[in-house]
Amino acid sequence: MTTERKASLIIEGREPAEFPIMTPTHGNDCVDIRTLGAKTGLFTYDTGYLSTASCKSKITFIDGDKGELLYRGYPIEQLADHCNFLEVAYLLKNGELPNQQQKGKFEMTIKQHTMVHEQLVKFFQGFRRDAHPMAVMVGVVGALSAFYHDAMNFYDAEHRNISFNRIVAKMPTIVAMAYKYSMGEPFMYPRNDLDYTANFMHMMFGTPCEQYKPNPVLVRALDIIFTLHADHEQNASTSTVRLAGSSGANPFACISAGIACLWGPAHGGANEACLNMLEQIGDVSRVDEFIKRAKDKNDSFKLMGFGHRVYKNFDPRAKLMRKVCGDVLTELGLENDRLFKLALTLEKIALEDEYFIEKKLYPNVDFYSGIVQKALGIPTSMFTCIFALARTVGWMAQWEEMLIDPEYKIGRPRQLYIGAARRNVAPIDQR
Ligand SMILES: CC(C)(COP(=O)(O)OP(=O)(O)OC[C@H]1O[C@@H](n2cnc3c(N)ncnc32)[C@H](O)[C@@H]1OP(=O)(O)O)[C@@H](O)C(=O)NCCC(=O)NCCS
């Protein structure tokens, strides 16, 4: 990274103030305005961080115009083709893909951490059975901080590794427990003879009465879903984890904050909304009617699963997810599934429609992921929990990157105060 070029800021006839321009590997150059306040007495105003880089990062890069997503430089398509989710987790955390020996060791380590403390199991009983599983996740993952606090020197790499291994290993167990609890079924203990994703499916769909036999096609499909959701630059939940962690807080509490942020329909809740929309449309014969509604400025209806803040060409994850969707439905003999046919018709009509072409609205990852998860037997209310499980890897990698960054500071935005000017308190009888 070079900082030789400069940007000048001219403020109302004063001498120009100069700021270094930072050049990234890919993406937009950044003006380094850290000294703006000291040099000029001014702050910048940027709600939603539309033009603000909040950190340097080496983990993930998105090119929205090209429709490209890179994890540590590797295109998502290649990772989905050649690697499993745990290899991707290793890559995101350590910066390089594991070799055979490192892969084996990492998988073994994760297996050794999959069980949760028996006392934590009792924690679930405190929730109502009809609680939203994401509410349960926020509580239980936050509670991990009360159980695993023996390795809390975050300036020690080994302590950070222990936290990473623990949370990545325990997330499938906790997500499956949240599901089993909502169903009133017994919790299933992890099985070490299964790999990460097959074991998760065993804990979700197995019962003590019958040995669960994972279907390799379905396991692979879910594993790819995990990979596609593992990280996505500085989005709302990742920034939440970083901000919470910037005070030196416990990492499990930070992940719980990330889960809370992810829960919202504008973020992780979109695939649930997409499936609800397909159910609302109901039949291929009603697609035209809903496309018309989506284009009507006076109608609040939007095509859920279409459009993205960053991807303005196509979402590379959507392309992969479309294929996974086809594989899963074929494997389950659901090629003629009503919702899938409906989704394909909707996709075709929207992609040919002038309104969607002009506004660069393409299907995003959520358009297909809901259909796949439904076909796998995962209920709609669990979709965001699956997202949280996968994204935990990215959150932890980003949390660690922040802690070891020599330029790291506690996050503390400024504000543009527009409230009442200074005034005096009147005695109560004069108010
Ligand atoms: C994702 C999303 C929030 C991106 O928003 P954005 O980048 O801020 O873009 P905007 O909301 O400003 O949309 C630009 C234009 O396209 C229209 N538009 C965007 N998404 C649309 C959709 N899904 N259906 C119909 N019109 C849509 C907007 O109404 C707007 O029209 P205008 O220029 O006439 O005002 C938005 O596309 C959306 O709400 N999509 C549906 C929800 C979804 O699938 N979210 C998951 C994201 S992974």
The ligand as a Gaussian input file, in Angstrom:
#p B3LYP/6-31G(d) Opt

LIG

0 1
 C      -31.278000      -4.938000      -1.425000
 C      -31.851000      -3.522000      -1.562000
 C      -32.170000      -3.017000      -0.131000
 C      -30.803000      -2.622000      -2.224000
 O      -31.180000      -1.327000      -2.070000
 P      -30.403000      -0.060000      -2.711000
 O      -29.080000      -0.428000      -3.250000
 O      -30.453000       0.980000      -1.650000
 O      -31.286000       0.299000      -3.939000
 P      -32.641000       1.081000      -3.881000
 O      -33.541000       0.538000      -2.814000
 O      -32.327000       2.536000      -3.846000
 O      -33.271000       0.698000      -5.288000
 C      -33.013000       1.393000      -6.504000
 C      -34.312000       1.436000      -7.303000
 O      -34.717000       0.083000      -7.618000
 C      -35.982000      -0.204000      -7.020000
 N      -35.878000      -1.552000      -6.415000
 C      -34.826000      -2.019000      -5.690000
 N      -35.045000      -3.293000      -5.345000
 C      -36.249000      -3.621000      -5.858000
 C      -37.006000      -4.800000      -5.802000
 N      -36.537000      -5.885000      -5.151000
 N      -38.222000      -4.832000      -6.412000
 C      -38.665000      -3.729000      -7.066000
 N      -37.984000      -2.570000      -7.148000
 C      -36.793000      -2.520000      -6.546000
 C      -36.196000       0.843000      -5.928000
 O      -37.566000       1.068000      -5.712000
 C      -35.493000       2.032000      -6.523000
 O      -36.364000       2.622000      -7.466000
 P      -36.295000       4.205000      -7.786000
 O      -34.942000       4.444000      -8.382000
 O      -37.397000       4.407000      -8.755000
 O      -36.496000       4.888000      -6.464000
 C      -33.134000      -3.537000      -2.415000
 O      -32.819000      -3.950000      -3.725000
 C      -34.216000      -4.442000      -1.832000
 O      -34.956000      -4.004000      -0.950000
 N      -34.344000      -5.721000      -2.303000
 C      -35.323000      -6.638000      -1.808000
 C      -34.876000      -7.199000      -0.459000
 C      -33.766000      -8.221000      -0.571000
 O      -33.811000      -9.135000      -1.349000
 N      -32.750000      -8.037000       0.286000
 C      -31.649000      -8.967000       0.340000
 C      -30.367000      -8.307000       0.069000
 S      -29.075000      -9.531000       0.089000

